[in-house]
């Protein structure tokens, strides 16, 4: 079975949205890191990472997510994440990994892209 990793991007208002699918691991995390850097270099400081199609994330993937948070914060920007299957309400792999490592609380997590883009939406609790 061949697993395809993809990062597709777009803009919605002031937000750049990167939709990530596949496995976020040692081989693929540099691709996401580069895309995040490209988005910031283009002047976008508000970023939504849609991880709803990511079904595996290892420590290198978590490292990229933390580095993205650090980069966006250094620009006084905002980073919001969409976790698979309702994020904190579900036991998704990415959510469990972030929780097990004690870094879940660092991120504003939303249930879907529309919530993440909205100003009135509150992040899901850790």
C-alpha positions in Angstrom: 0.0 0.0 0.0 1.4 3.4 -1.0 0.5 6.3 1.3 0.5 9.7 -0.3 1.4 12.7 1.7 0.0 16.0 0.5 -0.1 19.6 1.7 -2.4 21.8 -0.2 -2.9 25.5 0.5 -5.3 28.3 0.0 -6.4 31.6 1.5 -9.6 32.6 3.2 -9.7 36.2 4.2 -6.7 37.0 6.4 -6.0 33.3 7.0 -3.8 30.9 5.0 -5.1 27.4 5.2 -2.8 24.3 4.8 -4.6 21.0 4.4 -2.4 18.1 5.3 -3.1 14.5 4.5 -1.3 11.2 5.0 1.4 10.4 7.5 3.3 13.2 9.2 6.7 11.5 10.0 10.4 11.8 9.5 10.2 11.6 5.7 7.3 14.0 5.3 7.6 16.5 8.1 10.3 18.6 6.2 7.7 19.2 3.4 5.2 20.6 5.9 8.0 22.7 7.6 8.9 24.2 4.2 5.3 25.0 3.3 4.8 26.8 6.6 7.9 28.8 6.0 6.7 29.6 2.5 3.4 30.9 3.8 5.0 33.1 6.4 7.5 34.4 3.8 4.6 35.4 1.6 3.4 37.6 4.4 0.7 35.4 6.0 0.8 35.4 9.8 -2.6 33.8 10.4 -2.4 30.1 9.7 -4.8 27.2 10.0 -3.3 23.8 9.8 -6.0 21.3 8.8 -4.8 17.9 10.1 -8.1 16.2 9.7 -6.7 13.8 7.1 -3.5 13.0 9.0 -3.8 9.5 10.4 -0.2 9.2 11.8 2.1 11.6 13.4 5.5 10.8 15.0 7.8 13.0 17.1 9.3 14.7 14.0 5.8 15.7 13.0 5.1 17.1 16.5 8.4 19.0 16.2 7.3 20.6 13.0 4.0 21.6 14.7 5.8 23.2 17.6 8.3 24.9 15.3 5.3 26.3 13.3 3.8 27.7 16.5 7.1 29.3 17.4 7.5 30.9 14.0 4.0 32.2 13.8 4.2 33.6 17.4 7.5 35.3 16.5 5.6 37.2 13.8 2.8 38.1 16.3 0.5 35.9 14.3 -2.1 33.2 15.1 -1.9 29.5 14.5 -5.0 27.3 14.7 -5.1 23.6 14.2 -7.9 21.3 13.0 -7.5 17.8 14.4 -9.0 14.7 12.9 -12.6 13.7 13.8 -13.6 16.6 16.1 -10.2 17.0 17.8 -10.4 16.9 21.6 -13.8 15.2 21.4 -12.3 12.2 19.8 -9.4 9.9 20.5 -7.6 10.7 17.2 -4.0 9.6 16.8 -2.6 13.2 16.4 -4.6 14.3 19.4 -3.4 11.4 21.5 0.2 12.0 20.5 0.1 15.7 21.4 -1.6 14.8 24.7 0.8 12.1 25.6 3.7 14.5 25.0 2.1 17.2 27.1 2.0 19.7 24.3 -1.7 19.6 23.3 -2.4 22.6 25.5 0.0 24.8 23.4 -2.3 24.8 20.4 -5.7 26.3 19.6 -7.6 23.3 18.3 -10.8 23.4 16.4 -13.2 20.8 15.1 -13.3 22.0 11.5 -11.8 24.6 9.2 -15.0 26.8 9.4 -14.8 27.0 13.2 -11.0 27.8 13.0 -11.6 30.6 10.6 -14.4 32.1 12.6 -13.8 34.9 15.1 -16.5 33.8 17.5 -15.4 30.1 17.7 -13.7 28.9 20.9 -10.9 26.3 20.7 -11.8 22.8 21.9 -10.5 22.1 25.4 -7.4 20.0 25.9 
